[in-house]
Amino acid sequence: MFTPQDAEFDRQHIWHPYTSMRDPLPCYPVVAAQGTQLQLADGRELVDGMSSWWAAIHGYNHPRLNRAMQDQMAQMSHVMFGGITHPAAVALCRQLVAMTPAALECVFLADSGSVAVEVAMKMAMQYWLGRGETRQQFLTLARGYHGDTFAAMSVCDPDNSMHSLWRGYLPEHHFAAAPQCRFDDIWDERDTDDFVRLIELHHARLAAVILEPIVQGAGGMRFYHPRYLQRVRECCDRYDVLLIADEIATGFGRSGTLFACEHAEVMPDILCVGKALTGGMMTLAATLATRRVADGISDSPAGCFMHGPTFMGNPLACAVAAESLALLNEDHWPQQVARIERQLREELMPLRAAQQVADVRVLGAIGVVETRRPVNMAALQRFFVERGVWIRPFGRLIYLMPPYIITPQALRQLTEAIAEALTQEAHFSA
C-alpha cells in the first residue's frame, strides 16, 4: 500500500536520480512488477521499456532468479570476502571466465558499474607501477559516459556530460573526438585521426584507453563503426597502452552480440560488466583482467591490488547473477534480441519523417529517437504513463531498452506511444 502521506514524504525527503529536492520531478509509485509489467499503486500497469535502466533483461519476478536468491538466503546472505570464499562467488566467476575472451581470467567483484570503472582505472595505474612506471593519465572518447563516482566522472565527456559541473576538481585526461562513422556506414579511415594523434602524443603517460565499445550510452546513445574499435586496439598494441572496455550497459546481449567488443572481434585488457549481470535483481558488477595485468599489479610495491569493498562478493548477488548467466547460456537471447531489433526498425525508423525528429537509430535491443529540441521531461513522462508505458527520456533522447522477454504486442505499445508523443508540442521545451 502506498498512501498520499507516503508520496508527500517521498517528495519532501527522498532524493531521486538527477532530481531537484526543491522542485522534484513527479515520481510514480510502483508496488509490484511481473514479466515486463510495472504495477502502480493505483492499479495501473505499465509496459517497461527501460529494463530498469537496462538491467532487468529477463523481466521481473522471474521464478528461477527468485529461487536462486531464496536458496542462497537460506544458507547465508553475506560473509566478508577477505580471507573467505564461497560457492556462489566461485560459480559466478567460473561462468564469467568461460563466457568472456579466454585471456580475461582474473575477476574482481565490485558493488556497481561506477565502482567497476574505478577498479579498472586503479588496476591500470597499479599495473604500470609494477612495471616501474608512473602513468596516471587516460585517453577516452568525447560523448562518453562511465559513471557517477569521481574517477569515472573524470573520463566522461567534459563538455556535454552531466559532470561538467566538476571541471577543475576532477583529474584532467585526454578526449579524442567522438566517432562519426555510424555502425552501418561505409568506413572512413579519417574517423580515427584525432585518436591516433592523441595516443601518439601521450602514450608514454597513458595508463589506459577507456571507452564504451560500439555503443556510447548515456552520453548520447550513439552507435559507432566496429572498425573504429579495431583501430583503437591496434594503436594500443602499437604503443603498449592498456585497453579498458566499459561493457556495463552493452554486456550480456544488449547490442546483438554477447559483448559489444565482439562486433569488432576485439579483446580488451580489462573488461567492466554490470547492470544486466544479476538480471536486475541486485547491484553487482565485475572487472575482469588478463593474467598479464594481474601479474603486473602483483609486482607493484603494494604486492596486491589495493581495493576491497565491504560487500565484495556478496553471496546473494553472486547466486542470482550465476542463475542469470545460466539463463543467458541457454541461448534464447540471440533470437529474442534479433526479433526486438527487427520490430524496432520497422516501427521506429518511419519516425525519421516526423517534424520533431533529428535521427532514429537501432542496434540490437536498443531503439533511439533523437529529437530536435530537448524534451519536457515531466510532461512527456506523464503522457507515457497515461498511455500505459514506462519510458524515461533525457535531453533530446527518447529511447527503448526493453527486457528481452517482451512480446511483440507490448513492444508495439511502446513504439506507438513514442510516435504519438512526437505529435504534441507540449512534450518539448520552447
C-alpha positions as a Markdown table, in Angstrom:
| # | Residue | x | y | z |
|---|---|---|---|---|
| 1 | Met | 0.0 | 0.0 | 0.0 |
| 2 | Phe | 1.3 | 3.4 | -0.9 |
| 3 | Thr | -0.6 | 6.3 | 0.7 |
| 4 | Pro | -0.8 | 10.0 | -0.1 |
| 5 | Gln | 1.3 | 10.6 | 3.0 |
| 6 | Asp | 4.0 | 8.3 | 1.6 |
| 7 | Ala | 4.0 | 10.3 | -1.6 |
| 8 | Glu | 4.4 | 13.5 | 0.2 |
| 9 | Phe | 7.2 | 12.2 | 2.5 |
| 10 | Asp | 9.0 | 11.0 | -0.7 |
| 11 | Arg | 8.6 | 14.4 | -2.3 |
| 12 | Gln | 9.9 | 16.2 | 0.8 |
| 13 | His | 12.7 | 13.9 | 1.9 |
| 14 | Ile | 13.9 | 11.4 | -0.6 |
| 15 | Trp | 16.4 | 12.3 | -3.4 |
| 16 | His | 15.9 | 10.5 | -6.7 |
| 17 | Pro | 18.5 | 10.4 | -9.5 |
| 18 | Tyr | 19.2 | 13.7 | -11.2 |
| 19 | Thr | 16.2 | 15.4 | -9.5 |
| 20 | Ser | 16.0 | 18.6 | -7.6 |
| 21 | Met | 14.9 | 18.5 | -3.9 |
| 22 | Arg | 13.3 | 22.0 | -4.2 |
| 23 | Asp | 11.3 | 21.2 | -7.4 |
| 24 | Pro | 11.4 | 17.5 | -7.9 |
| 25 | Leu | 10.1 | 15.7 | -11.0 |
| 26 | Pro | 7.0 | 13.6 | -10.3 |
| 27 | Cys | 7.6 | 10.1 | -9.1 |
| 28 | Tyr | 5.2 | 7.2 | -9.9 |
| 29 | Pro | 4.9 | 4.6 | -7.0 |
| 30 | Val | 5.5 | 1.1 | -8.2 |
| 31 | Val | 4.2 | -1.6 | -5.8 |
| 32 | Ala | 4.8 | -4.8 | -7.9 |
| 33 | Ala | 6.4 | -6.0 | -11.1 |
| 34 | Gln | 5.8 | -9.1 | -13.1 |
| 35 | Gly | 7.3 | -10.0 | -16.5 |
| 36 | Thr | 7.5 | -6.8 | -18.4 |
| 37 | Gln | 4.8 | -5.0 | -16.4 |
| 38 | Leu | 5.2 | -2.5 | -13.6 |
| 39 | Gln | 2.1 | -2.1 | -11.4 |
| 40 | Leu | 1.4 | 1.4 | -9.9 |
| 41 | Ala | -0.1 | 1.9 | -6.5 |
| 42 | Asp | -3.4 | 3.0 | -8.2 |
| 43 | Gly | -3.6 | -0.3 | -10.0 |
| 44 | Arg | -2.5 | 0.8 | -13.5 |
| 45 | Glu | 0.0 | -1.3 | -15.3 |
| 46 | Leu | 2.9 | 0.0 | -17.4 |
| 47 | Val | 4.9 | -1.8 | -20.1 |
| 48 | Asp | 8.5 | -1.3 | -19.0 |
| 49 | Gly | 10.6 | -0.1 | -21.9 |
| 50 | Met | 13.8 | 0.6 | -19.9 |
| 51 | Ser | 14.6 | -2.8 | -18.2 |
| 52 | Ser | 15.1 | -0.7 | -15.0 |
| 53 | Trp | 18.0 | 1.2 | -16.6 |
| 54 | Trp | 19.0 | -1.7 | -18.8 |
| 55 | Ala | 19.4 | -4.3 | -16.1 |
| 56 | Ala | 16.2 | -6.5 | -15.9 |
| 57 | Ile | 16.9 | -8.4 | -19.2 |
| 58 | His | 14.8 | -11.4 | -18.1 |
| 59 | Gly | 11.9 | -9.3 | -16.9 |
| 60 | Tyr | 10.6 | -9.1 | -13.3 |
| 61 | Asn | 9.8 | -11.8 | -10.7 |
| 62 | His | 11.5 | -14.5 | -12.8 |
| 63 | Pro | 10.9 | -17.7 | -10.9 |
| 64 | Arg | 14.5 | -19.0 | -11.4 |
| 65 | Leu | 16.1 | -15.8 | -10.2 |
| 66 | Asn | 13.8 | -15.7 | -7.2 |
| 67 | Arg | 14.6 | -19.3 | -6.3 |
| 68 | Ala | 18.3 | -18.7 | -6.6 |
| 69 | Met | 18.1 | -15.8 | -4.2 |
| 70 | Gln | 15.8 | -17.7 | -1.8 |
| 71 | Asp | 18.1 | -20.8 | -1.8 |
| 72 | Gln | 21.1 | -18.7 | -1.1 |
| 73 | Met | 19.4 | -16.7 | 1.6 |
| 74 | Ala | 18.6 | -20.0 | 3.4 |
| 75 | Gln | 22.4 | -20.6 | 3.6 |
| 76 | Met | 23.8 | -17.1 | 4.2 |
| 77 | Ser | 23.1 | -13.7 | 2.9 |
| 78 | His | 26.6 | -12.3 | 3.3 |
| 79 | Val | 30.1 | -13.0 | 4.5 |
| 80 | Met | 33.2 | -10.9 | 4.2 |
| 81 | Phe | 35.3 | -11.8 | 1.1 |
| 82 | Gly | 38.6 | -11.0 | 2.8 |
| 83 | Gly | 40.1 | -14.4 | 3.6 |
| 84 | Ile | 36.8 | -16.2 | 2.8 |
| 85 | Thr | 35.3 | -17.6 | -0.4 |
| 86 | His | 32.0 | -19.3 | -1.1 |
| 87 | Pro | 30.3 | -21.4 | -3.7 |
| 88 | Ala | 28.2 | -18.6 | -5.2 |
| 89 | Ala | 31.2 | -16.5 | -6.0 |
| 90 | Val | 33.1 | -19.4 | -7.5 |
| 91 | Ala | 30.1 | -20.4 | -9.6 |
| 92 | Leu | 29.7 | -16.9 | -10.9 |
| 93 | Cys | 33.3 | -16.2 | -11.7 |
| 94 | Arg | 33.6 | -19.6 | -13.4 |
| 95 | Gln | 30.8 | -18.6 | -15.7 |
| 96 | Leu | 32.3 | -15.1 | -16.3 |
| 97 | Val | 35.7 | -16.5 | -17.2 |
| 98 | Ala | 34.0 | -19.1 | -19.5 |
| 99 | Met | 31.9 | -16.6 | -21.4 |
| 100 | Thr | 34.4 | -13.8 | -21.9 |
| 101 | Pro | 37.6 | -13.9 | -24.1 |
| 102 | Ala | 40.0 | -16.6 | -22.9 |
| 103 | Ala | 42.7 | -14.2 | -21.8 |
| 104 | Leu | 40.4 | -12.4 | -19.3 |
| 105 | Glu | 40.9 | -14.9 | -16.5 |
| 106 | Cys | 41.1 | -12.8 | -13.3 |
| 107 | Val | 37.8 | -11.5 | -11.8 |
| 108 | Phe | 37.3 | -8.7 | -9.3 |
| 109 | Leu | 33.8 | -8.4 | -8.0 |
| 110 | Ala | 32.5 | -4.9 | -7.3 |
| 111 | Asp | 29.4 | -3.2 | -6.0 |
| 112 | Ser | 28.2 | -1.3 | -9.0 |
| 113 | Gly | 29.1 | -0.3 | -12.5 |
| 114 | Ser | 30.7 | 3.0 | -11.5 |
| 115 | Val | 32.9 | 1.1 | -8.9 |
| 116 | Ala | 33.8 | -1.4 | -11.6 |
| 117 | Val | 35.2 | 1.5 | -13.7 |
| 118 | Glu | 37.1 | 2.9 | -10.7 |
| 119 | Val | 38.5 | -0.6 | -10.1 |
| 120 | Ala | 39.6 | -0.8 | -13.8 |
| 121 | Met | 41.3 | 2.6 | -13.7 |
| 122 | Lys | 43.1 | 1.7 | -10.5 |
| 123 | Met | 44.2 | -1.6 | -12.0 |
| 124 | Ala | 45.7 | 0.1 | -15.0 |
| 125 | Met | 47.6 | 2.6 | -12.9 |
| 126 | Gln | 48.9 | -0.1 | -10.5 |
| 127 | Tyr | 49.9 | -2.3 | -13.4 |
| 128 | Trp | 52.3 | 0.4 | -14.6 |
| 129 | Leu | 53.7 | 0.8 | -11.1 |
| 130 | Gly | 54.5 | -2.9 | -11.2 |
| 131 | Arg | 56.4 | -2.2 | -14.5 |
| 132 | Gly | 58.4 | 0.5 | -12.8 |
| 133 | Glu | 56.5 | 3.4 | -14.4 |
| 134 | Thr | 54.1 | 6.1 | -13.1 |
| 135 | Arg | 51.2 | 6.5 | -15.6 |
| 136 | Gln | 48.2 | 8.4 | -14.3 |
| 137 | Gln | 46.5 | 9.7 | -17.5 |
| 138 | Phe | 43.8 | 8.1 | -19.6 |
| 139 | Leu | 42.7 | 8.6 | -23.2 |
| 140 | Thr | 39.0 | 8.3 | -23.9 |
| 141 | Leu | 36.3 | 9.5 | -26.3 |
| 142 | Ala | 34.2 | 12.6 | -26.3 |
| 143 | Arg | 30.5 | 11.9 | -25.8 |
| 144 | Gly | 31.3 | 9.0 | -23.5 |
| 145 | Tyr | 29.8 | 8.1 | -20.1 |
| 146 | His | 31.4 | 5.9 | -17.5 |
| 147 | Gly | 29.6 | 6.6 | -14.2 |
| 148 | Asp | 29.0 | 9.0 | -11.3 |
| 149 | Thr | 31.9 | 8.3 | -9.0 |
| 150 | Phe | 34.9 | 10.6 | -9.2 |
| 151 | Ala | 37.4 | 8.6 | -11.3 |
| 152 | Ala | 34.6 | 7.5 | -13.6 |
| 153 | Met | 33.4 | 11.1 | -14.0 |
| 154 | Ser | 36.9 | 12.2 | -15.0 |
| 155 | Val | 36.6 | 10.1 | -18.2 |
| 156 | Cys | 33.1 | 11.2 | -19.0 |
| 157 | Asp | 32.7 | 13.8 | -21.7 |
| 158 | Pro | 34.0 | 17.1 | -20.1 |
| 159 | Asp | 31.7 | 19.4 | -22.1 |
| 160 | Asn | 28.4 | 17.7 | -22.8 |
| 161 | Ser | 28.0 | 15.3 | -19.9 |
| 162 | Met | 26.2 | 15.8 | -16.6 |
| 163 | His | 29.6 | 16.0 | -14.9 |
| 164 | Ser | 30.9 | 19.3 | -16.5 |
| 165 | Leu | 30.0 | 20.8 | -13.1 |
| 166 | Trp | 33.1 | 19.3 | -11.6 |
| 167 | Arg | 35.6 | 20.6 | -14.1 |
| 168 | Gly | 38.7 | 21.9 | -12.2 |
| 169 | Tyr | 38.3 | 19.4 | -9.5 |
| 170 | Leu | 38.5 | 16.2 | -11.5 |
| 171 | Pro | 41.8 | 14.9 | -12.9 |
| 172 | Glu | 42.2 | 16.1 | -16.5 |
| 173 | His | 42.5 | 13.3 | -19.1 |
| 174 | His | 42.6 | 13.3 | -22.9 |
| 175 | Phe | 39.5 | 13.2 | -25.1 |
| 176 | Ala | 39.6 | 12.1 | -28.7 |
| 177 | Ala | 36.8 | 13.4 | -31.0 |
| 178 | Ala | 33.8 | 11.1 | -30.8 |
| 179 | Pro | 33.5 | 8.6 | -33.7 |
| 180 | Gln | 31.4 | 9.9 | -36.6 |
| 181 | Cys | 31.1 | 6.8 | -38.7 |
| 182 | Arg | 27.9 | 5.1 | -37.7 |
| 183 | Phe | 27.6 | 1.4 | -37.2 |
| 184 | Asp | 26.3 | 0.7 | -40.7 |
| 185 | Asp | 28.2 | 3.4 | -42.5 |
| 186 | Ile | 30.9 | 2.9 | -45.1 |
| 187 | Trp | 34.1 | 3.1 | -43.0 |
| 188 | Asp | 36.1 | 6.3 | -43.3 |
| 189 | Glu | 39.7 | 5.8 | -42.1 |
| 190 | Arg | 39.9 | 9.5 | -41.2 |
| 191 | Asp | 37.5 | 8.9 | -38.3 |
| 192 | Thr | 40.3 | 7.8 | -36.0 |
| 193 | Asp | 42.7 | 10.7 | -36.9 |
| 194 | Asp | 42.2 | 12.5 | -33.7 |
| 195 | Phe | 42.5 | 9.4 | -31.6 |
| 196 | Val | 45.7 | 8.4 | -33.4 |
| 197 | Arg | 47.1 | 11.9 | -32.9 |
| 198 | Leu | 46.5 | 11.8 | -29.2 |
| 199 | Ile | 47.8 | 8.4 | -28.5 |
| 200 | Glu | 51.0 | 9.2 | -30.5 |
| 201 | Leu | 51.5 | 12.4 | -28.3 |
| 202 | His | 50.7 | 11.0 | -24.9 |
| 203 | His | 51.2 | 7.2 | -24.9 |
| 204 | Ala | 54.2 | 7.3 | -22.6 |
| 205 | Arg | 52.0 | 8.8 | -19.9 |
| 206 | Leu | 48.8 | 6.8 | -20.5 |
| 207 | Ala | 47.7 | 4.1 | -18.1 |
| 208 | Ala | 45.0 | 3.0 | -20.5 |
| 209 | Val | 42.5 | 3.9 | -23.1 |
| 210 | Ile | 38.9 | 3.5 | -21.7 |
| 211 | Leu | 35.8 | 3.5 | -23.9 |
| 212 | Glu | 32.3 | 2.1 | -24.3 |
| 213 | Pro | 32.7 | -0.3 | -27.2 |
| 214 | Ile | 30.3 | 0.3 | -30.2 |
| 215 | Val | 27.5 | 1.9 | -28.1 |
| 216 | Gln | 28.1 | 5.2 | -26.4 |
| 217 | Gly | 25.3 | 5.2 | -23.8 |
| 218 | Ala | 24.2 | 8.0 | -21.5 |
| 219 | Gly | 26.5 | 10.4 | -23.4 |
| 220 | Gly | 24.2 | 10.3 | -26.4 |
| 221 | Met | 23.1 | 6.8 | -27.3 |
| 222 | Arg | 25.3 | 6.7 | -30.4 |
| 223 | Phe | 26.4 | 3.6 | -32.3 |
| 224 | Tyr | 29.8 | 3.7 | -34.0 |
| 225 | His | 31.6 | 1.6 | -36.6 |
| 226 | Pro | 33.3 | -1.6 | -35.4 |
| 227 | Arg | 36.4 | -0.6 | -37.5 |
| 228 | Tyr | 37.0 | 2.3 | -35.1 |
| 229 | Leu | 37.3 | -0.1 | -32.2 |
| 230 | Gln | 39.7 | -2.3 | -34.2 |
| 231 | Arg | 41.9 | 0.7 | -34.9 |
| 232 | Val | 41.9 | 1.6 | -31.2 |
| 233 | Arg | 43.1 | -1.9 | -30.3 |
| 234 | Glu | 45.8 | -1.7 | -33.0 |
| 235 | Cys | 47.0 | 1.6 | -31.6 |
| 236 | Cys | 47.0 | 0.3 | -28.0 |
| 237 | Asp | 49.1 | -2.7 | -29.1 |
| 238 | Arg | 51.5 | -0.5 | -31.1 |
| 239 | Tyr | 52.1 | 2.0 | -28.3 |
| 240 | Asp | 51.9 | -0.5 | -25.4 |
| 241 | Val | 48.8 | 1.0 | -23.8 |
| 242 | Leu | 46.1 | -1.0 | -21.9 |
| 243 | Leu | 42.6 | -1.0 | -23.3 |
| 244 | Ile | 39.6 | -0.9 | -20.9 |
| 245 | Ala | 36.2 | -1.8 | -22.3 |
| 246 | Asp | 33.3 | -0.5 | -20.4 |
| 247 | Glu | 30.6 | -3.0 | -21.2 |
| 248 | Ile | 28.4 | -2.2 | -18.2 |
| 249 | Ala | 25.5 | -1.1 | -20.5 |
| 250 | Thr | 26.2 | -3.3 | -23.5 |
| 251 | Gly | 27.3 | -6.6 | -21.9 |
| 252 | Phe | 25.1 | -9.7 | -22.0 |
| 253 | Gly | 23.5 | -9.4 | -25.3 |
| 254 | Arg | 22.0 | -5.9 | -25.5 |
| 255 | Ser | 23.8 | -4.8 | -28.7 |
| 256 | Gly | 23.1 | -8.1 | -30.5 |
| 257 | Thr | 26.3 | -9.9 | -29.6 |
| 258 | Leu | 27.0 | -11.2 | -26.1 |
| 259 | Phe | 29.6 | -8.4 | -25.6 |
| 260 | Ala | 29.8 | -5.3 | -27.9 |
| 261 | Cys | 33.5 | -5.9 | -28.4 |
| 262 | Glu | 32.5 | -9.0 | -30.5 |
| 263 | His | 31.2 | -6.7 | -33.3 |
| 264 | Ala | 34.9 | -5.8 | -33.9 |
| 265 | Glu | 36.4 | -9.1 | -32.8 |
| 266 | Val | 38.5 | -7.2 | -30.3 |
| 267 | Met | 39.6 | -8.3 | -26.8 |
| 268 | Pro | 40.3 | -5.7 | -24.1 |
| 269 | Asp | 42.9 | -6.0 | -21.4 |
| 270 | Ile | 40.4 | -5.1 | -18.8 |
| 271 | Leu | 36.6 | -5.5 | -19.1 |
| 272 | Cys | 33.9 | -3.9 | -16.9 |
| 273 | Val | 30.4 | -5.5 | -16.7 |
| 274 | Gly | 27.4 | -4.8 | -14.5 |
| 275 | Lys | 23.7 | -3.8 | -14.9 |
| 276 | Ala | 22.3 | -7.0 | -16.5 |
| 277 | Leu | 24.8 | -9.2 | -14.6 |
| 278 | Thr | 22.2 | -10.1 | -12.0 |
| 279 | Gly | 19.2 | -9.7 | -14.3 |
| 280 | Gly | 18.3 | -6.6 | -12.4 |
| 281 | Met | 17.8 | -8.4 | -9.1 |
| 282 | Met | 20.6 | -6.8 | -7.1 |
| 283 | Thr | 23.5 | -4.4 | -7.5 |
| 284 | Leu | 26.7 | -6.2 | -8.6 |
| 285 | Ala | 29.4 | -5.6 | -11.1 |
| 286 | Ala | 32.7 | -7.2 | -12.1 |
| 287 | Thr | 36.1 | -6.1 | -13.6 |
| 288 | Leu | 37.9 | -8.8 | -15.5 |
| 289 | Ala | 41.6 | -8.6 | -16.4 |
| 290 | Thr | 44.2 | -10.6 | -18.2 |
| 291 | Arg | 46.9 | -12.5 | -16.3 |
| 292 | Arg | 49.5 | -10.0 | -17.6 |
| 293 | Val | 47.6 | -7.2 | -15.9 |
| 294 | Ala | 47.2 | -9.2 | -12.7 |
| 295 | Asp | 50.8 | -10.1 | -12.6 |
| 296 | Gly | 51.9 | -6.5 | -13.2 |
| 297 | Ile | 49.7 | -5.4 | -10.2 |
| 298 | Ser | 51.2 | -8.2 | -8.1 |
| 299 | Asp | 54.7 | -6.9 | -9.0 |
| 300 | Ser | 53.8 | -3.3 | -7.8 |
| 301 | Pro | 55.2 | -2.0 | -4.5 |
| 302 | Ala | 52.0 | -2.9 | -2.7 |
| 303 | Gly | 52.2 | -6.5 | -3.8 |
| 304 | Cys | 48.5 | -6.8 | -4.2 |
| 305 | Phe | 45.6 | -4.9 | -5.7 |
| 306 | Met | 44.6 | -2.1 | -3.3 |
| 307 | His | 40.8 | -2.3 | -3.3 |
| 308 | Gly | 38.4 | -4.3 | -1.2 |
| 309 | Pro | 34.7 | -3.3 | -0.8 |
| 310 | Thr | 32.8 | -4.4 | 2.4 |
| 311 | Phe | 30.2 | -6.2 | 0.4 |
| 312 | Met | 32.5 | -7.6 | -2.3 |
| 313 | Gly | 31.4 | -11.0 | -3.5 |
| 314 | Asn | 28.0 | -10.7 | -1.7 |
| 315 | Pro | 26.6 | -14.3 | -1.8 |
| 316 | Leu | 23.0 | -13.2 | -2.6 |
| 317 | Ala | 24.2 | -11.1 | -5.5 |
| 318 | Cys | 26.6 | -13.8 | -6.8 |
| 319 | Ala | 24.0 | -16.6 | -6.6 |
| 320 | Val | 21.4 | -14.6 | -8.6 |
| 321 | Ala | 24.0 | -13.5 | -11.1 |
| 322 | Ala | 25.1 | -17.0 | -11.6 |
| 323 | Glu | 21.5 | -18.0 | -12.4 |
| 324 | Ser | 21.0 | -15.0 | -14.7 |
| 325 | Leu | 24.1 | -16.1 | -16.7 |
| 326 | Ala | 22.8 | -19.6 | -16.7 |
| 327 | Leu | 19.6 | -18.3 | -18.3 |
| 328 | Leu | 21.7 | -16.5 | -20.9 |
| 329 | Asn | 23.7 | -19.6 | -21.6 |
| 330 | Glu | 20.5 | -21.4 | -22.7 |
| 331 | Asp | 20.8 | -19.3 | -25.8 |
| 332 | His | 17.3 | -17.9 | -26.2 |
| 333 | Trp | 18.6 | -14.3 | -26.1 |
| 334 | Pro | 20.0 | -14.1 | -29.6 |
| 335 | Gln | 16.6 | -14.9 | -31.1 |
| 336 | Gln | 14.9 | -12.5 | -28.6 |
| 337 | Val | 17.2 | -9.6 | -29.3 |
| 338 | Ala | 17.1 | -10.2 | -33.1 |
| 339 | Arg | 13.3 | -10.1 | -33.0 |
| 340 | Ile | 13.3 | -6.9 | -30.9 |
| 341 | Glu | 15.7 | -5.3 | -33.4 |
| 342 | Arg | 13.6 | -6.2 | -36.4 |
| 343 | Gln | 10.5 | -4.7 | -34.8 |
| 344 | Leu | 12.2 | -1.6 | -33.6 |
| 345 | Arg | 13.5 | -1.0 | -37.1 |
| 346 | Glu | 10.0 | -1.5 | -38.6 |
| 347 | Glu | 8.2 | 0.7 | -36.1 |
| 348 | Leu | 10.8 | 3.4 | -35.2 |
| 349 | Met | 12.6 | 4.1 | -38.5 |
| 350 | Pro | 9.5 | 5.7 | -40.1 |
| 351 | Leu | 9.6 | 8.3 | -37.4 |
| 352 | Arg | 12.6 | 9.9 | -39.1 |
| 353 | Ala | 10.0 | 11.8 | -41.2 |
| 354 | Ala | 8.4 | 13.4 | -38.1 |
| 355 | Gln | 9.0 | 17.2 | -37.7 |
| 356 | Gln | 10.4 | 16.9 | -34.2 |
| 357 | Val | 12.9 | 14.1 | -35.1 |
| 358 | Ala | 16.5 | 14.6 | -35.9 |
| 359 | Asp | 17.5 | 11.0 | -36.1 |
| 360 | Val | 16.4 | 7.4 | -35.4 |
| 361 | Arg | 18.9 | 4.6 | -34.7 |
| 362 | Val | 18.5 | 0.9 | -33.8 |
| 363 | Leu | 21.1 | -1.7 | -32.7 |
| 364 | Gly | 20.2 | -5.0 | -31.1 |
| 365 | Ala | 17.6 | -4.4 | -28.4 |
| 366 | Ile | 18.2 | -0.6 | -28.3 |
| 367 | Gly | 16.0 | 1.9 | -30.1 |
| 368 | Val | 16.7 | 5.6 | -30.1 |
| 369 | Val | 14.7 | 8.6 | -31.3 |
| 370 | Glu | 16.7 | 11.8 | -31.2 |
| 371 | Thr | 14.6 | 14.9 | -31.2 |
| 372 | Arg | 15.5 | 18.4 | -32.4 |
| 373 | Arg | 14.7 | 20.0 | -29.1 |
| 374 | Pro | 15.1 | 18.8 | -25.5 |
| 375 | Val | 12.0 | 17.0 | -24.1 |
| 376 | Asn | 9.8 | 18.4 | -21.4 |
| 377 | Met | 10.6 | 15.6 | -19.0 |
| 378 | Ala | 7.6 | 16.0 | -16.7 |
| 379 | Ala | 5.0 | 16.4 | -19.4 |
| 380 | Leu | 6.4 | 13.6 | -21.5 |
| 381 | Gln | 6.7 | 11.2 | -18.6 |
| 382 | Arg | 3.1 | 11.9 | -17.6 |
| 383 | Phe | 1.9 | 11.2 | -21.2 |
| 384 | Phe | 3.7 | 7.9 | -21.3 |
| 385 | Val | 2.2 | 6.8 | -18.0 |
| 386 | Glu | -1.2 | 7.7 | -19.3 |
| 387 | Arg | -0.5 | 5.6 | -22.3 |
| 388 | Gly | 0.4 | 2.6 | -20.1 |
| 389 | Val | 4.1 | 2.6 | -20.8 |
| 390 | Trp | 7.3 | 3.4 | -18.8 |
| 391 | Ile | 9.8 | 5.3 | -20.9 |
| 392 | Arg | 12.4 | 7.6 | -19.3 |
| 393 | Pro | 13.7 | 10.1 | -21.8 |
| 394 | Phe | 16.5 | 12.6 | -21.2 |
| 395 | Gly | 17.8 | 15.6 | -23.0 |
| 396 | Arg | 16.9 | 15.1 | -26.7 |
| 397 | Leu | 16.7 | 11.3 | -26.5 |
| 398 | Ile | 13.6 | 9.1 | -26.3 |
| 399 | Tyr | 15.0 | 5.6 | -26.2 |
| 400 | Leu | 13.9 | 2.0 | -25.5 |
| 401 | Met | 15.9 | -0.9 | -23.9 |
| 402 | Pro | 13.2 | -3.4 | -23.2 |
| 403 | Pro | 13.5 | -6.7 | -21.4 |
| 404 | Tyr | 14.5 | -9.5 | -23.8 |
| 405 | Ile | 11.2 | -11.4 | -23.0 |
| 406 | Ile | 9.0 | -8.6 | -24.2 |
| 407 | Thr | 6.2 | -9.6 | -26.5 |
| 408 | Pro | 5.6 | -8.0 | -30.0 |
| 409 | Gln | 2.3 | -6.6 | -28.7 |
| 410 | Ala | 3.9 | -5.0 | -25.7 |
| 411 | Leu | 6.8 | -3.6 | -27.7 |
| 412 | Arg | 4.3 | -2.1 | -30.2 |
| 413 | Gln | 2.6 | -0.4 | -27.3 |
| 414 | Leu | 5.9 | 1.3 | -26.5 |
| 415 | Thr | 6.7 | 2.4 | -30.1 |
| 416 | Glu | 3.2 | 3.6 | -30.7 |
| 417 | Ala | 3.4 | 5.8 | -27.6 |
| 418 | Ile | 6.6 | 7.3 | -28.9 |
| 419 | Ala | 5.1 | 8.0 | -32.2 |
| 420 | Glu | 2.1 | 9.7 | -30.6 |
| 421 | Ala | 4.2 | 11.7 | -28.2 |
| 422 | Leu | 6.1 | 13.3 | -31.1 |
| 423 | Thr | 3.0 | 14.9 | -32.4 |
| 424 | Gln | 2.4 | 17.1 | -29.3 |
| 425 | Glu | 4.2 | 20.4 | -29.0 |
| 426 | Ala | 3.8 | 20.4 | -25.2 |
| 427 | His | 6.3 | 17.5 | -24.9 |
| 428 | Phe | 9.2 | 19.7 | -26.0 |
| 429 | Ser | 10.9 | 22.7 | -24.5 |
| 430 | Ala | 10.5 | 26.1 | -26.1 |
